[in-house]
């Protein structure tokens, strides 16, 4: 059985353990190529002890893309069930609007690339990721209209 993530209103969940940063640069989505997994991912990762979710989002974005010139907007929270169907992790999605790309630090990511949508070779559930990008675009479009 596949346990799908469940989205929640921003701030509704406590104990945010993970962050995912949907990253937009020049009307394209930024994805990272993971060296070991040999697939594309959104920037993101664990919230470290003593760190806020926003601090983790800024750190992970830099570590995995080299990007520092951006505005980061919190979008929504999510709950990701484990494969055992009992345990779960809480996370938060962010949208980064990037002004300029930076130099990629030496870490688990080999490169970043720009796409119109979720690349075919995506580490996680591609169908969920496509929905996430559309939700983020809807929020961004609504924001820009005001």
Contact map, one row per residue, 1 for C-alpha under 8 A:
11100000000000000000000000000000000000000000000000000000000000000000000000000000001000000000000000000000000000000000000000000000000000000000000000
11110000000000000000000000000000000000000000000000000000000000000000000000000000001000000000000000000000000000000000000000000000000000000000000000
11111000000000000000000000000000000000000000000000000000000000000000000000000001111010000000000000000000000000000000000000000000000000000000000000
01111100000000000000000000000000000000000000000000000000000000000000000000000001100000000000000000000000000000000000000000000000000000000000000000
00111110000000000000000000000000000000000000000000000000000000000000000000000111100000000000000000000000000000000000000000000000000000000000000000
00011111000000000000000000000000000000000000000000000000000000000000000000000111000000000000000000000000000000000000000000000000000000000000000000
00001111100000000000000000000000000000000000000000000000000000000000000000011110000000000000000000000000000000000000000000000000000000000000000000
00000111110110000000000000000000000000000000000000000000000000000000000000011110000000000000000000000000000000000000000000000000000000000000000000
00000011111100000000000000000000000000000000000000000000000000000000000000011000000000000000000000000000000000000000000000000000000000000000000000
00000001111110000000000000000000000000000000000000000000000000000000000001111000000000000001000000000000000000000000000000000000000000000000000000
00000000111111000000000000000000000000000000000000000000000000000000000000011000000000000000000000000000000000000000000000000000000000000000000000
00000001111111000000000000000000000000000000000000000000000000000000000000001000000000000000000000000000000000000000000000000000000000000000000000
00000001011111110000000000000000000000000000000000000000000000000000000000001100000000000100000000000000000000000000000000000000000000000000000000
00000000001111110000000000000000000000000000000000000000000000000000000000000000000000000100000000000000000000000000000000000000000000000000000000
00000000000011111000000000000000000000000000000000000000000000000000000000000000000000000100000000000000000000000000000000000000000000000000000000
00000000000011111110000000000000000000000000001000001000000000000000000000000000000000001111000000000000000000000000000000000000000000000000000000
00000000000000111110000000000000000000000000011100001000000000000000000000000000000000001110000000000000000000000000000000000000000000000000000000
00000000000000011111000000000000000000000001111000001000000000000000000000000000000000001111000000000000000000000000000000000000000000000000000000
00000000000000011111100000000000000000000001111000001001100000000000000000000000000000000011110000000000000000000000000000000000000000000000000000
00000000000000000111110000000000000000000111100000000000100000000000000000000000000000000011110000000000000000000000000000000000000000000000000000
00000000000000000011111000000000000000000111000000000000100010000000000000000000000000000000111100000000000000000000000000000000000000000000000000
00000000000000000001111100001100000000000110000000000000000000000000000000000000000000000000111100000000000000000000000000000000000010010000000000
00000000000000000000111110001110000000000110000000000000000000000000000000000000000000000000001111000000000000000000000000000000000000000000000000
00000000000000000000011111111100000000000000000000000000000000000000000000000000000000000000001111000000000000000000000000000000000000000000000000
00000000000000000000001111111100000000000000000000000000000000000000000000000000000000000000000011110000000000000100000000000000000000000000000000
00000000000000000000000111110000000000000000000000000000000000000000000000000000000000000000000001000000000000000000000000000000000000000000000000
00000000000000000000000111111000000000000000000000000000000000000000000000000000000000000000000000000000000000000001000000000000000000000000000000
00000000000000000000000111111100000000000000000000000000000000000000000000000000000000000000000000000000000000000111100000000000000000000000000000
00000000000000000000011110111110000000000000000000000000000000000000000000000000000000000000000000000000000000000111110000000000000000000000000000
00000000000000000000011110011111000000000100000000000000000000000000000000000000000000000000000000000000000000011110000000000000000000000000000000
00000000000000000000001000001111100000011110000000000000000000000000000000000000000000000000000000000000000000011110000000000000000000000000000000
00000000000000000000000000000111110000011110000000000000000000011000000000000000000000000000000000000000000011111000000000000000000000000000000000
00000000000000000000000000000011111001111000000000000000000000000000000000000000000000000000000000000000000011111000000000000000000000000000000000
00000000000000000000000000000001111111111000000000000000000000000000000000000000000000000000000000000000000111100000000000000000000000000000000000
00000000000000000000000000000000111111100000000000000000000000000000000000000000000000000000000000000000000111000000000000000000000000000000000000
00000000000000000000000000000000011111000000000000000000000000000000000000000000000000000000000000000000000100000000000000000000000000000000000000
00000000000000000000000000000000011111100000000000000000000000000000000000000000000000000000000000000000000000000000000000100000000000000000000000
00000000000000000000000000000000111111110000000000000000000000000000000000000000000000000000000000000000000000000000000000000000000000000000000000
00000000000000000000000000000000111011111000000000000000000000000000000000000000000000000000000000000000000000000000000011100000000000000000000000
00000000000000000000000000000011110001111100000000000000000000000000000000000000000000000000000000000000000000000000001011100000000000000000000000
00000000000000000000000000000011110000111110000000000000000000000000000000000000000000000000000000000000000000000000000001110000000000000000000000
00000000000000000001111000000111000000011111000000000000000000000000000000000000000000000000000000000000000000000000000000000000000000000000000000
00000000000000000001111000000011000000001111100000000000000110011000000000000000000000000000000000000000000000000000000000000000000000000000000000
00000000000000000111100000000000000000000111110000000000100110010000000000000000000000000000000000000000000000000000000000000000000000000000000000
00000000000000000111000000000000000000000011111000000001100100000000000000000000000000000000000000000000000000000000000000000000000000000000000000
00000000000000001110000000000000000000000001111100000001000000000000000000000000000000000000000000000000000000000000000000000000000000000000000000
00000000000000011110000000000000000000000000111110111001000000000000000000000000000000000000000000000000000000000000000000000000000000000000000000
00000000000000001000000000000000000000000000011111100001000000000000000000000000000000000000000000000000000000000000000000000000000000000000000000
00000000000000000000000000000000000000000000001111100000000000000000000000000000000000000000000000000000000000000000000000000000000000000000000000
00000000000000000000000000000000000000000000000111110000000000000000000000000000000000000000000000000000000000000000000000000000000000000000000000
00000000000000000000000000000000000000000000001111111011000000000000000000000000000000000000000000000000000000000000000000000000000000000000000000
00000000000000000000000000000000000000000000001001111111000000000000000000000000000000000000000000000000000000000000000000000000000000000000000000
00000000000000011110000000000000000000000000001000111111100000000000000000000000000000000001000000000000000000000000000000000000000000000000000000
00000000000000000000000000000000000000000000000000011111110000000000000001000000000000000000000000000000000000000000000000000000000000000000000000
00000000000000000000000000000000000000000000000000111111111000000000000000000000000000000000000000000000000000000000000000000000000000000000000000
00000000000000000010000000000000000000000000111100111111111100000000000000000000000000000000000000000000000000000000000000000000000000000000000000
00000000000000000011100000000000000000000001100000001111111110000000000000000000000000000000010000000000000000000000000000000000000000000000000000
00000000000000000000000000000000000000000000000000000111111111000001000100000000000000000000000000000000000000000000000000000000000000000000000000
00000000000000000000000000000000000000000000000000000011111111100000000000000000000000000000000000000000000000000000000000000000000000000000000000
00000000000000000000000000000000000000000011100000000001111111110000000000000000000000000000000000000000000000000000000000000000000000000000000000
00000000000000000000100000000000000000000011000000000000111111111111000000000000000000000000000000000000000000000000000000000000000000000000000000
00000000000000000000000000000000000000000000000000000000011111111111000000000000000000000000000000000001100000000000000000000000000000000000000000
00000000000000000000000000000000000000000000000000000000001111111100000000000000000000000000000000000001101000000000000000000000000000000000000000
00000000000000000000000000000001000000000011000000000000000111111100000000000000000000000000000000000001101110000000000000000000000000000000000000
00000000000000000000000000000001000000000010000000000000000011111110000000000000000000000000000000001111100010110000000000000000000000000000000000
00000000000000000000000000000000000000000000000000000000000011111111000000000000000000000000000000001111100000000000000000000000000000000000000000
00000000000000000000000000000000000000000000000000000000000011001111110000000000000000000000000001011111000000000000000000000000000000000000000000
00000000000000000000000000000000000000000000000000000000010011000111110000000000000000000000000000001100000000000000000000000000000000000000000000
00000000000000000000000000000000000000000000000000000000000000000011111000000000000000000000000001111100000000000000000000000000000000000000000000
00000000000000000000000000000000000000000000000000000000000000000011111100000000000000000000000111110000000000000000000000000000000000000000000000
00000000000000000000000000000000000000000000000000000000000000000000111110000000000000000000000111000000000000000000000000000000000000000000000000
00000000000000000000000000000000000000000000000000000000010000000000011111000000000000000000011110000000000000000000000000000000000000000000000000
00000000000000000000000000000000000000000000000000000000000000000000001111100000000000000000011100000000000000000000000000000000000000000000000000
00000000010000000000000000000000000000000000000000000100000000000000000111110000000000000001111000000000000000000000000000000000000000000000000000
00000000010000000000000000000000000000000000000000000000000000000000000011111000000000000001111000000000000000000000000000000000000000010000000000
00000011111000000000000000000000000000000000000000000000000000000000000001111100000000000001110000000000000000000000000000000000000000000000000000
00000011111110000000000000000000000000000000000000000000000000000000000000111110000000000111100000000000000000000000000000000000000000000000000000
00001111000010000000000000000000000000000000000000000000000000000000000000011111000000000111100000000000000000000000000000000000000000000000000000
00001111000000000000000000000000000000000000000000000000000000000000000000001111100000011110000000000000000000000000000000000000000000000000000000
00111100000000000000000000000000000000000000000000000000000000000000000000000111110000011110000000000000000000000000000000000000000000000000000000
00111000000000000000000000000000000000000000000000000000000000000000000000000011111111111000000000000000000000000000000000000000000000000000000000
00100000000000000000000000000000000000000000000000000000000000000000000000000001111111111000000000000000000000000000000000000000000000000000000000
11100000000000000000000000000000000000000000000000000000000000000000000000000000111111000000000000000000000000000000000000000000000000000000000000
00000000000000000000000000000000000000000000000000000000000000000000000000000000111111100000000000000000000000000000000000000000000000000000000000
00100000000000000000000000000000000000000000000000000000000000000000000000000000111111110000000000000000000000000000000000000000000000000000000000
00000000000000000000000000000000000000000000000000000000000000000000000000000000111111110000000000000000000000000000000000000000000000000000000000
00000000000000000000000000000000000000000000000000000000000000000000000000000000110111111000000000000000000000000000000000000000000000000000000000
00000000000000000000000000000000000000000000000000000000000000000000000000000011110011111100000000000000000000000000000000000000000000000000000000
00000000000000011100000000000000000000000000000000000000000000000000000000000011110000111110000000000000000000000000000000000000000000000000000000
00000000000011111100000000000000000000000000000000000000000000000000000000001111000000011111000000000000000000000000000000000000000000000000000000
00000000000000011111000000000000000000000000000000000000000000000000000000001111000000001111100000000000000000000000000000000000000000000000000000
00000000010000010111000000000000000000000000000000001000000000000000000001111100000000000111110000000000000000000000000000000000000000000000000000
00000000000000000011110000000000000000000000000000000000000000000000000001111100000000000011111000000000000000000000000000000000000000000000000000
00000000000000000011110000000000000000000000000000000000100000000000000111110000000000000001111100000000000000000000000000000000000000000000000000
00000000000000000000111100000000000000000000000000000000000000000000000111100000000000000000111110000000000000000000000000000000000000010000000000
00000000000000000000111100000000000000000000000000000000000000000000011110000000000000000000011111000000000000000000000000000000000000000000000000
00000000000000000000001110000000000000000000000000000000000000000000011100000000000000000000001111100000000000000000000000000000000000000000000000
00000000000000000000001111000000000000000000000000000000000000000010111000000000000000000000000111111000000000000000000000000000000000000000000000
00000000000000000000000010000000000000000000000000000000000000000000110000000000000000000000000011111000000000000000000000000000000000000000000000
00000000000000000000000010000000000000000000000000000000000000000010110000000000000000000000000001111100000000000000000000000000000000000000000000
00000000000000000000000000000000000000000000000000000000000000001111100000000000000000000000000001111110000000000000000000000000000000000000000000
00000000000000000000000000000000000000000000000000000000000000001111100000000000000000000000000000011111000000000000000000000000000000000000000000
00000000000000000000000000000000000000000000000000000000000000001110000000000000000000000000000000001111100000000000000000000000000000000000000000
00000000000000000000000000000000000000000000000000000000000001111110000000000000000000000000000000000111110000100000000000000000000000000000000000
00000000000000000000000000000000000000000000000000000000000001111100000000000000000000000000000000000011111000000000000000000000000000000000000000
00000000000000000000000000000000000000000000000000000000000000000000000000000000000000000000000000000001111111000000000000000000000000000000000000
00000000000000000000000000000000000000000000000000000000000000110000000000000000000000000000000000000000111111000000000000000000000000000000000000
00000000000000000000000000000000011100000000000000000000000000010000000000000000000000000000000000000000011111000000000000000000000000000000000000
00000000000000000000000000000001111000000000000000000000000000011000000000000000000000000000000000000000011111110000000000000000000000000000000000
00000000000000000000000000000001111000000000000000000000000000000000000000000000000000000000000000000000011111110000000000000000000000000000000000
00000000000000000000000000000001110000000000000000000000000000001000000000000000000000000000000000000001000011111000000000000000000000000000000000
00000000000000000000000000000111100000000000000000000000000000001000000000000000000000000000000000000000000011111100000000000000000000000000000000
00000000000000000000000000000111100000000000000000000000000000000000000000000000000000000000000000000000000000111110000000000000000000000000000000
00000000000000000000000010011110000000000000000000000000000000000000000000000000000000000000000000000000000000011111000000000000000000000000000000
00000000000000000000000000011110000000000000000000000000000000000000000000000000000000000000000000000000000000001111111000000000000000000000000000
00000000000000000000000000111000000000000000000000000000000000000000000000000000000000000000000000000000000000000111110000000000000000000000000000
00000000000000000000000000011000000000000000000000000000000000000000000000000000000000000000000000000000000000000011111000000000010010000000000000
00000000000000000000000000001000000000000000000000000000000000000000000000000000000000000000000000000000000000000011111101000100110000000000000000
00000000000000000000000000000000000000010000000000000000000000000000000000000000000000000000000000000000000000000010111111000000000000000000000000
00000000000000000000000000000000000000000000000000000000000000000000000000000000000000000000000000000000000000000000011111000100000000000000000000
00000000000000000000000000000000000000110000000000000000000000000000000000000000000000000000000000000000000000000000001111100000000000000000000000
00000000000000000000000000000000000000111000000000000000000000000000000000000000000000000000000000000000000000000000011111111100000000000000000000
00000000000000000000000000000000000010111000000000000000000000000000000000000000000000000000000000000000000000000000000011111100000000000000000000
00000000000000000000000000000000000000001000000000000000000000000000000000000000000000000000000000000000000000000000000001111100100000000000000000
00000000000000000000000000000000000000000000000000000000000000000000000000000000000000000000000000000000000000000000000001111111100000000000000000
00000000000000000000000000000000000000000000000000000000000000000000000000000000000000000000000000000000000000000000010101111111110000000000000000
00000000000000000000000000000000000000000000000000000000000000000000000000000000000000000000000000000000000000000000000000001111111000000000000000
00000000000000000000000000000000000000000000000000000000000000000000000000000000000000000000000000000000000000000000000000001111111100000000000000
00000000000000000000000000000000000000000000000000000000000000000000000000000000000000000000000000000000000000000000010000011111111110000000000000
00000000000000000000000000000000000000000000000000000000000000000000000000000000000000000000000000000000000000000000110000000111111111000000000000
00000000000000000000000000000000000000000000000000000000000000000000000000000000000000000000000000000000000000000000000000000011111111100000000000
00000000000000000000000000000000000000000000000000000000000000000000000000000000000000000000000000000000000000000000000000000001111111110000000000
00000000000000000000010000000000000000000000000000000000000000000000000000000000000000000000000000000000000000000000100000000000111111111000000000
00000000000000000000000000000000000000000000000000000000000000000000000000000000000000000000000000000000000000000000000000000000011111111100000000
00000000000000000000000000000000000000000000000000000000000000000000000000000000000000000000000000000000000000000000000000000000001111111110000000
00000000000000000000010000000000000000000000000000000000000000000000000000100000000000000000001000000000000000000000000000000000000111111111000000
00000000000000000000000000000000000000000000000000000000000000000000000000000000000000000000000000000000000000000000000000000000000011111111100000
00000000000000000000000000000000000000000000000000000000000000000000000000000000000000000000000000000000000000000000000000000000000001111111110000
00000000000000000000000000000000000000000000000000000000000000000000000000000000000000000000000000000000000000000000000000000000000000111111111000
00000000000000000000000000000000000000000000000000000000000000000000000000000000000000000000000000000000000000000000000000000000000000011111111100
00000000000000000000000000000000000000000000000000000000000000000000000000000000000000000000000000000000000000000000000000000000000000001111111110
00000000000000000000000000000000000000000000000000000000000000000000000000000000000000000000000000000000000000000000000000000000000000000111111111
00000000000000000000000000000000000000000000000000000000000000000000000000000000000000000000000000000000000000000000000000000000000000000011111111
00000000000000000000000000000000000000000000000000000000000000000000000000000000000000000000000000000000000000000000000000000000000000000001111111
00000000000000000000000000000000000000000000000000000000000000000000000000000000000000000000000000000000000000000000000000000000000000000000111111
00000000000000000000000000000000000000000000000000000000000000000000000000000000000000000000000000000000000000000000000000000000000000000000011111
